Amino acid sequence: MTRIELSREGTITEEVRAVADAEALPPELIRERTARGQIVIPANTRRKSRILGIGKGLRTKINASIGTSPDIADIRCPKGFYGTSWSGSARRAWRSWPYTAA
């Protein structure tokens, strides 16, 4: 069963308790909002990671690449480039990179 299905049945799972502890909120509130789809608890079953909740009434989580990730190998890439969307201007910038300021 999925977390949302368990929450709709009224079951408070270990993940719901972990999010409630981390957010200093009652587990029942986390379960209720998870059941309504207002909170999600993402998890990757293939690797162990910190359990956290995202959604209504929870703290904001920020994930940023600060250049220490082994997934980003090109250290010459302009700072902040990987945080951009691939709009037309971003694609043009990538094709013309590296550029020199005039």
C-alpha positions, 0 to 999 in steps of 0.5 A: 500500500502507498503512504496516501492509502495508509493515511486515508485508512487512518494509519500513522506510519513510521515515515509520518512519525518521522516527519511529525518529529522533524517538523514539531507537529502532531503525527495526526496532522501530518497523516491527515494532510497526507491523506488529503494530498496536501503533504507528500513524503518522498522516498527512494526505496533503493537508497537510504535518505533522510525522511522529510515532508513537503507541503502545506504547513511544513518548513521550506526545503531547499536543494542547491548544487554548490559545486561539490556534486560528483554528478556535475563534472564541468567545474568551468560551467558558470555558477548557477547555470545548472539551476536554470531551466532549459529555455531558449535563452539557456540553450543559446547561452550553453551553445555560446559558452564559454564566452568572454565579457567585452 
